Amino acid sequence: MAPLDKRLGRNLAWLREQFDGSADFFIKEVCLCGVDCAVMLCDDLAGVDLAWELLLRPLQYEQRQFSGGGELAGYLVSASGVPFSAAPIESREDLFYNLCAGNGVFLADGDDKAYSFAAQNFAQRSPGEPDSEVNIYGSKEAFCDVLRRNMGLIRRRVRSEGLVIRTMRVGRYTDTEITVVYHRELVDPRLLEGVMARLEKIRLQMVFDSGYLAPFLEKNPYSLFSCAGLTERPDTLCAKVCEGKIAILADGTPYAVLVPFFFTENFQSMDDYCSRPYYASFIRALKYAAFLIAVLFPGIFVSVANFTPELLPGQLLYKVAASEAATPLPLFMEAIFVNLILEIVKEAGLRLPKAIGHSVSLVAALIVGDAAIQFGMLGSPVVIVASLSAICGFAVPSLYQPITILRMLFILAGGLLGPLGIVLTLLAAIFNICSINSFGLPYTAPLTPYGCGALRDGILRASWKKMQGARFTVDDLPGAKRGKRHEG
């Protein structure tokens, strides 16, 4: 890093060269207490009125004179009420970063350090309600796009002295600030060391979302499932941190990355822990059933109809045969075509403006779907099976992407190879899930290999009275470092 020059003119010339006449770069050169100084900020990121109130107004009536910028800066930092940040800026790169972060910066002639002060005044979205993790009970707050405000949402919930929030910067051109959140008494040191080592190796040109970081935290780039989870809820993040996990947040995005992340966590929600144990266990079992239906049902239907039709009841077999005879496409091609149409409708409704986004599903259901059946292009059984599997896929939104691809693979396997294709594809999916590990921890934990947390908070959920004395943490997992068990 290039250090700052003691001469104010050279520092200002370098800044003007870097900004190259940018309209948002603001410099105010003033003489304070006999010393040439400058106050700089980026307009709209920082407010000129705030800079005036925090810095210039307190000094305009100062009668004391100083011999140089170092003496003036020492007085402002130690003896005045100007709210400078604790650490001075010593390099040009840090000076530029502070300006782009919305801070005001003060420079004095004769001093080779700059001093920043908080003058942020940019437009920002306040924490709202979660969009993708909607719950009946619990907090209604979601992360926003401003990293510092997200830190406050976390600190307000975890008030113990063990919570650590470390910052670093990634992205060659964006220089995005990210934070690593963990509890030093609960996290496995080897897990923390591995996460920090992988983050430090990131050499991306730009980082605009926390999703850019997730591929660097997993070792299975070609797997359909990810061992790095995402959440937009502060309470979910804090709960995972209190289990010994690590969260990574990036500035400019309301989603946080959680590592390690296990397969069973896709079927859990905050509502589970606010509901009665028997109902929470029932809902989790429904989600597992919905996942299996969404993935397997279309493929099994195509396989049975084409290769083993004797397994279907007589009335249903007659309707399936009549429908297939009235349509020009083979059954498994119909199933693929219907699923592709559903994905196109979903994508169109998602990307269109909200004012007309709801019209897409209406048009698809009443016009395209009904007309295709009446015209004889598609059969009713295939449409019903595809619709049921799509609805079941929505029950586990965090697994929607792998569900969609697996559904297509099972349809192809069932249509081309029959029951043998279904079995082989199912075994391949199971082997893929079992082969994933995150920093030495199996993706299928705590179910396989069996961990003591499986009965407390696995497929079923025990009551808080049973979980309070033996809370599941990362230390419970096979192969994890055994630490002190924390009482609930």
C-alpha positions, -999 to +999 in steps of 0.1 A: +000+000+000+012+035-009+016+058+022+001+093+023+023+122+016+028+150+042+021+176+016-016+183+013-014+193-023+001+160-035-026+140-016-053+161-032-038+158-067-037+120-063-073+120-053-084+142-082-065+119-105-082+088-091-117+103-093-109+118-127-134+146-126-162+125-111-192+147-103-198+131-069-164+139-055-165+168-031-134+187-017-136+217+006-102+233+012-101+255+043-076+271+066-082+260+102-062+274+131-034+286+107-031+252+089-042+244+054-067+215+055-092+198+034-125+179+040-135+153+014-165+131+008-185+115-019-218+133-025-249+113-017-229+087+002-220+113+028-238+146+037-221+180+034-243+193+061-232+165+085-195+173+077-202+209+085-219+201+118-193+175+129-161+192+119-161+226+104-186+243+128-167+233+160-135+246+145-145+279+129-145+297+163-113+281+175-088+308+185-058+285+190-031+285+163-010+255+154+024+252+138+016+223+115-008+196+105+005+170+129-001+193+159-036+203+147-045+166+141-032+156+175-054+183+191-085+173+171-081+136+180-072+139+217-085+172+230-115+182+208-150+169+205-146+160+168-158+124+164-129+110+144-126+072+141-102+055+164-076+045+139-061+070+115-058+064+078-022+058+067-024+047+031-039+060-001-059+028-006-076+031+028-083+068+021-101+059-011-120+031+005-132+053+033-145+078+009-164+052-011-178+037+021-196+070+029-172+085+054-159+120+055-121+124+055-100+152+070-065+160+058-041+186+071-009+199+055+022+185+072+006+154+085+010+120+067-022+106+082-059+112+074-088+110+098-123+097+089-156+105+106-190+090+101-211+112+078-231+086+059-262+100+043-270+075+015-304+061+008-309+027+023-336+001+029-346-004+065-350-039+079-383-053+067-402-086+068-385-118+054-396-126+018-382-161+014-384-174+050-418-165+061-428-178+096-460-174+116-441-170+149-409-154+158-393-122+147-406-103+117-372-086+109-350-095+080-315-083+071-312-052+049-286-042+024-264-022+048-238-044+065-233-022+096-270-023+103-270-060+099-242-062+125-265-044+149-294-068+143-270-096+153-254-080+183-288-070+197-298-107+198-266-123+210-254-102+239-227-124+253-191-114+253-182-144+231-198-131+199-171-120+174-176-101+142-145-099+120-143-078+088-123-082+057-125-070+021-128-090-011-132-082-048-105-065-068-126-037-082-155-036-058-135-039-025-166-053-008-166-054+029-176-088+044-180-100+080-174-133+096-196-139+126-190-167+152-190-174+189-155-180+201-166-203+230-187-225+207-169-226+173-144-253+165-110-237+159-103-259+130-136-249+113-128-212+119-093-216+105-106-234+074-132-208+067-108-179+071-082-196+049-107-201+021-120-165+023-085-151+021-079-171-011-108-154-030-095-135-060-127-124-076-129-092-097-162-082-080-184-093-052-220-080-051-238-107-032-230-132-005-238-160-030-205-151-047-187-165-016-206-198-012-187-218-039-154-210-021-167-226+011-175-260-003-155-287-020-182-303-042-186-279-071-205-304-093-229-316-066-266-307-069-267-300-032-248-272-014-233-275+021-234-237+024-268-224+035-284-190+030-307-171+054-322-136+055-334-139+091-312-125+119-328-149+145-319-179+123-283-167+119-280-161+156-294-196+164-268-212+140-240-191+156-251-203+190-248-239+177-211-233+169-215-224+132-200-195+112-220-169+092-206-147+065-223-115+054-215-092+025-222-055+022-250-047-002-270-080+002-296-091+028-286-128+027-260-144+049-240-176+042-240-203+069-213-230+072-214-259+078-249-265+066-266-299+067-293-316+046-317-318+075-317-281+080-335-276+047-366-290+064-364-269+095-378-234+103-380-210+132-417-220+135-407-255+146-392-242+178-422-220+187-448-248+181-456-279+201-431-307+195-457-331+181-469-306+155-433-295+146-424-332+141-455-337+119-447-307+097-411-319+093-423-354+082-446-337+057-417-318+043-397-349+038-427-366+021-432-335-001-395-336-011-398-373-021-430-367-041-416-337-059-385-356-069-398-392-076-435-390-084-433-379-121-405-404-129-422-433-111-455-424-129-438-425-163-419-457-155-450-475-143-472-463-172-446-474-198-430-505-184-452-520-157-488-508-164-502-538-146-494-520-113-520-494-120-557-499-111-579-508-140-599-476-142-568-454-139-549-475-165-577-471-190-577-433-186-539-431-189-539-453-220-567-432-235-549-400-228-517-413-243-534-425-274-550-390-279-517-371-276-489-370-302-460-372-278-447-402-257-456-401-221-422-392-207-418-364-234-451-350-222-439-350-186-407-332-196-426-307-217-451-299-189-423-295-164-404-271-187-436-251-192-440-249-154-404-236-150-409-210-177-441-198-161-424-196-127-395-177-141-417-153-160-438-146-130-407-140-109-389-116-133-419-096-145-430-064-126-453-073-097-482-054-113-484-080-141-465-109-126-497-125-112-513-125-146-487-149-159-500-178-137-536-170-146-529-170-183-508-202-180-535-220-160-567-209-178-555-205-214-523-225-220-530-255-197-567-259-204-564-252-241-535-277-244-556-305-229-587-297-250-566-295-281-550-329-274-514-317-271-511-328-234-529-354-213-547-347-181-528-373-160-494-358-169-506-323-160-520-335-127-488-353-118-466-324-128-487-299-109-487-320-077-449-325-078-444-287-084-466-278-054-447-303-032-414-287-044-426-254-030-428-269+004-390-270+006-379-237-011-343-240-002-340-272-022-360-260-052-331-259-075-319-295-069-355-307-069-361-293-104-330-310-119-336-343-101-372-344-112-361-341-149-334-368-144-359-392-128-384-386-157-357-394-183-345-424-163-380-437-158-390-431-195-359-447-210-349-474-186-380-480-165-378-492-129-341-500-133-334-463-142-354-451-112-334-473-088-300-463-104-308-426-103-320-428-067-288-446-056-268-420-075-286-392-057-282-409-023-245-415-029-241-378-039-257-366-007-237-389+015-204-380-002-207-343+006-188-330+036-182-295+049-149-289+066-148-326+076-184-327+088-208-350+068-237-333+050-261-359+063-253-352+100-267-359+126-286-387+109-257-405+093-233-412+108-255-413+138-250-384+162-266-378+196-285-348+182-305-369+158-332-377+183-333-343+198-335-322+166-333-343+135-363-355+115-384-351+147-381-324+174-380-330+211-394-306+236-374-277+250-373-294+284-354-323+269-332-301+247-323-275+274-298-297+292-281-312+262-282-288+233-270-299+199-239-282+188-212-288+161-192-306+188-219-334+188-210-344+152-188-374+145-153-363+138-157-329+153-135-316+180-149-325+214-153-294+235-171-284+267-208-290+265-228-258+270-258-260+291-290-245+277 
